[in-house]
Amino acid sequence: MTGIKFVVREGALEGRLPVLDLARACVGECALAAAELGARRAGLTEPPTVLVDDGAVATAFLSERHLLIEGRAPVAFAPLSRFWRTADGWVRTHANYPHHRARLLDALGVAEDAAAVGAALAERSALDVEEAVYAAGGLAVALRSPEEWAAHPQAAEVAKRPLVERGRLDTARARAFAPVGASPLLPAAGLRVLDLTRVLAGPVATRTLALLGADVLRLDAPRLPELPDQHADTGLGKRSATLDLGADRQTFEELLAAADVVVTGYRPGALDRFGLSAEALAERRPGLVVAQLSAWGAYGPWRERRGFDSLVQAATGIAVLEGSAERPGALPAQALDHGTGYLLAAAVLRALHEQSYDGGSRFVRLALARTAKWLTDGVESADGAGGTAAGDAGSGAFDGPGPWLSEADSALGRLRYALSPVSFEGGPVDWGRPPVPWGTDAPRWH
């Protein structure tokens, strides 16, 4: 079994919930999956040892805060993305994207003014706001205690599922990997990944696959530009193109025909009308791995709702546990996003590894709400994790991100960014290319 060495550092990702335990487990599972697949492809008799360093993990889980572009810090949450008092409690809104901001304001019937928004929300109940904003296509979630969330029908559906759902879609022949060298060891070398994700969790997963050698092509709809700083943080190692799936299906089908992995991060069912369900994709491209990510899960009454890490924290009781019902708090990082991203990358790597023995198109599926349940239940180990601990490699205090940051020139300017925490002996330490501006590249494979 693969050995794992831990470097424990006091003061990293401190919170009331076991956030650091979750982060360690997610990164460790991803590094294990990468090391084991790399060993198979390189013909090694034993997988290389994995290193999980709390400093690297904590820095990476805050990567969007450490990014600098020409010395400028990134734009974080927009002014209307926050907790607000309501007539009977609190509501959490998300309005970073212009279209979500417009829908929130339409639902409330006010202009883009924080005082006006606050006054409108103070007159309504949190659940009323939640439903009205959702009906308008916006994003707002009532603050719930853990007990209130446990009684919600969506929580019941989430609890029925494993942390990482996985399955086989057909009997496609076993995957024949080209061998890879061992310096550096790149488990995903030669693999083509179509990245149909947005925001953090999905892009963190595909950013990790890019680190490990995959050719990752992110595709976005031309009408939905990404937030530039967010795109830069999660765009390391990738190319970025725009494609209208409704108007240019031929180009997409050409990309799909040569893809090994498709990762989607839109609401369950949102892409089905384009023939992008796991079953439809595998039918057209046997041997594919389809990785699906959502906020609330692909089931239950909230399956079609949009969501983000901050909203899932509010709904599932995390914000109450990290603060109180009178003054909601937050995790020390967007740990649901980052953690789920590393678990998603790990699940893809394991599916690819399994294909080399058993064949079959595969699907893997994760949800932020299910990761939240894992956190609030008390983290033990990531689903499917293998390996054995080899003892601590050292310990100390977390004194800041210095050793785990790097710099590079790019088309965006001089960048400072967090290095990946996914580490194993002989593995890559940095991405092979910096991020590019959104929509820079043509929608084709190299």
Backbone hydrogen bonds, N-H to C=O, Kabsch-Sander energy under -0.5 kcal/mol:
donor,donor_aa,acceptor,acceptor_aa,energy
4,I,388,T,-1.6
5,K,50,V,-3.1
6,F,391,G,-1.1
7,V,52,V,-2.5
8,V,6,F,-0.6
8,V,394,G,-1.9
10,E,396,G,-2.8
12,A,9,R,-1.1
14,E,11,G,-0.5
19,V,17,L,-2.6
20,L,13,L,-0.5
22,L,18,P,-2.0
23,A,19,V,-2.7
24,R,20,L,-2.9
25,A,21,D,-2.4
26,C,22,L,-2.6
27,V,23,A,-2.4
28,G,24,R,-2.9
29,E,25,A,-2.4
30,C,26,C,-1.9
31,A,27,V,-2.7
32,L,28,G,-2.6
33,A,29,E,-2.3
34,A,30,C,-2.3
35,A,31,A,-2.7
36,E,32,L,-2.5
37,L,33,A,-2.1
38,G,34,A,-2.7
39,A,35,A,-2.2
40,R,36,E,-1.8
41,R,37,L,-2.3
42,A,38,G,-2.2
43,G,39,A,-0.8
43,G,40,R,-0.5
44,L,39,A,-2.1
50,V,3,G,-2.8
51,L,423,S,-2.1
52,V,5,K,-3.0
53,D,51,L,-0.6
54,D,7,V,-2.8
54,D,52,V,-0.6
57,V,53,D,-2.6
58,A,54,D,-2.9
59,T,55,G,-2.1
60,A,56,A,-2.3
61,F,57,V,-2.3
62,L,59,T,-1.0
63,S,60,A,-1.8
65,R,62,L,-1.6
66,H,62,L,-1.2
67,L,63,S,-1.2
68,L,416,R,-2.1
69,I,72,R,-2.2
70,E,68,L,-0.5
70,E,414,R,-3.5
72,R,69,I,-1.8
76,A,74,P,-0.5
81,S,78,A,-2.1
82,R,80,L,-0.9
84,W,91,V,-2.6
86,T,89,G,-2.6
87,A,121,L,-0.7
87,A,124,R,-2.9
91,V,84,W,-2.2
92,R,141,V,-3.1
93,T,82,R,-2.5
93,T,91,V,-0.5
94,H,139,L,-1.8
101,R,97,Y,-2.4
102,A,98,P,-2.4
103,R,99,H,-1.7
104,L,100,H,-2.1
105,L,101,R,-2.3
106,D,102,A,-2.2
107,A,103,R,-2.2
108,L,104,L,-1.7
109,G,105,L,-1.6
110,V,105,L,-1.6
113,D,111,A,-2.1
117,V,113,D,-2.5
118,G,114,A,-2.8
119,A,115,A,-2.2
120,A,116,A,-2.2
121,L,117,V,-2.4
122,A,118,G,-2.0
123,E,119,A,-0.6
123,E,120,A,-0.7
124,R,121,L,-1.6
129,V,125,S,-2.2
130,E,126,A,-2.6
131,E,127,L,-2.1
132,A,128,D,-2.5
133,V,129,V,-2.8
134,Y,130,E,-1.8
135,A,131,E,-2.4
136,A,132,A,-1.2
137,G,134,Y,-1.7
138,G,133,V,-2.9
141,V,92,R,-2.5
143,L,90,W,-2.3
144,R,314,A,-2.2
149,W,145,S,-2.5
150,A,146,P,-2.3
151,A,147,E,-1.2
152,H,149,W,-1.7
156,A,152,H,-1.6
157,E,153,P,-1.7
158,V,154,Q,-2.5
159,A,155,A,-2.4
160,K,156,A,-0.8
160,K,157,E,-0.7
161,R,158,V,-1.4
165,E,163,L,-0.5
165,E,365,R,-2.5
167,G,363,F,-2.2
169,L,361,S,-3.1
170,D,361,S,-0.8
175,R,355,Q,-1.7
177,F,175,R,-0.8
180,V,41,R,-1.1
183,S,184,P,-0.8
185,L,182,A,-0.6
185,L,426,G,-3.1
186,L,181,G,-0.5
186,L,184,P,-0.7
188,A,212,L,-2.3
189,A,186,L,-1.6
190,G,213,G,-0.8
191,L,188,A,-2.0
193,V,191,L,-0.5
193,V,215,D,-2.7
194,L,192,R,-0.5
194,L,261,V,-2.8
195,D,193,V,-0.6
195,D,217,L,-2.7
196,L,194,L,-0.8
196,L,263,V,-3.1
202,G,198,R,-0.5
204,V,200,L,-2.8
205,A,201,A,-1.9
206,T,202,G,-2.3
207,R,203,P,-2.4
208,T,204,V,-1.8
209,L,205,A,-1.9
210,A,206,T,-2.1
211,L,207,R,-1.8
212,L,208,T,-1.6
213,G,210,A,-1.7
214,A,209,L,-2.4
215,D,191,L,-3.1
216,V,214,A,-1.0
217,L,193,V,-2.6
217,L,215,D,-0.6
218,R,216,V,-0.6
218,R,239,R,-2.9
219,L,195,D,-2.5
220,D,241,A,-1.7
224,L,221,A,-2.0
231,H,227,L,-2.5
232,A,228,P,-2.1
233,D,229,D,-2.3
234,T,230,Q,-1.8
235,G,231,H,-0.6
235,G,232,A,-0.6
237,G,433,R,-1.9
238,K,235,G,-2.0
239,R,216,V,-2.2
241,A,218,R,-2.9
243,L,220,D,-2.4
245,L,243,L,-0.9
247,A,244,D,-0.5
248,D,244,D,-2.6
252,F,248,D,-1.3
253,E,249,R,-2.9
254,E,250,Q,-2.0
255,L,251,T,-2.1
256,L,252,F,-3.0
257,A,253,E,-2.2
258,A,254,E,-0.7
258,A,255,L,-0.9
259,A,256,L,-1.6
260,D,192,R,-2.6
261,V,192,R,-2.0
262,V,289,V,-2.4
263,V,194,L,-2.8
264,T,291,A,-2.9
265,G,196,L,-2.2
270,A,267,R,-2.4
272,D,269,G,-0.7
273,R,269,G,-0.6
274,F,271,L,-1.5
275,G,272,D,-2.3
276,L,271,L,-1.4
281,L,277,S,-2.5
282,A,278,A,-2.3
283,E,279,E,-1.9
284,R,280,A,-1.5
285,R,281,L,-2.0
288,L,285,R,-1.4
289,V,260,D,-1.8
290,V,288,L,-0.5
290,V,362,R,-2.8
291,A,262,V,-2.9
291,A,289,V,-0.6
292,Q,290,V,-0.5
292,Q,364,V,-2.8
293,L,264,T,-2.0
294,S,366,L,-1.4
303,R,300,G,-1.7
305,R,302,W,-1.8
311,L,308,F,-0.5
312,V,308,F,-2.4
313,Q,309,D,-2.5
314,A,310,S,-1.5
315,A,311,L,-2.4
316,T,312,V,-2.3
317,G,314,A,-0.5
318,I,313,Q,-0.7
319,A,313,Q,-2.2
321,L,317,G,-2.4
322,E,318,I,-2.5
324,S,327,R,-0.9
329,G,319,A,-3.1
334,Q,61,F,-0.6
335,A,333,A,-2.6
338,H,334,Q,-2.4
339,G,335,A,-2.5
340,T,336,L,-2.0
341,G,337,D,-2.1
342,Y,338,H,-2.1
343,L,339,G,-2.2
344,L,340,T,-2.4
345,A,341,G,-2.2
346,A,342,Y,-2.3
347,A,343,L,-2.4
348,V,344,L,-2.1
349,L,345,A,-2.3
350,R,346,A,-2.5
351,A,347,A,-2.2
352,L,348,V,-2.4
353,H,349,L,-2.2
354,E,350,R,-2.7
355,Q,351,A,-2.1
356,S,352,L,-1.2
356,S,353,H,-0.6
357,Y,354,E,-1.4
358,D,354,E,-3.2
359,G,355,Q,-1.6
360,G,172,A,-2.4
362,R,288,L,-2.3
363,F,167,G,-2.4
364,V,290,V,-2.3
365,R,165,E,-2.6
366,L,292,Q,-2.3
368,L,294,S,-2.0
369,A,295,A,-2.4
371,T,367,A,-2.0
372,A,368,L,-2.3
373,K,369,A,-1.6
374,W,370,R,-2.0
375,L,371,T,-2.1
376,T,372,A,-2.7
377,D,373,K,-2.2
378,G,374,W,-0.8
378,G,375,L,-0.6
385,A,382,A,-2.2
388,T,2,T,-2.9
390,A,4,I,-4.4
393,A,6,F,-4.1
394,G,6,F,-0.9
396,G,8,V,-1.6
398,F,10,E,-3.1
399,D,397,A,-0.9
404,W,401,P,-1.9
405,L,402,G,-1.3
406,S,417,Y,-2.7
408,A,415,L,-1.7
410,S,413,G,-0.6
413,G,410,S,-1.3
415,L,408,A,-3.3
416,R,68,L,-2.2
417,Y,406,S,-2.4
419,L,404,W,-2.7
423,S,51,L,-0.5
423,S,421,P,-0.9
425,E,49,T,-2.7
427,G,424,F,-2.8
440,T,437,P,-1.6
441,D,240,S,-3.4
444,R,442,A,-2.2
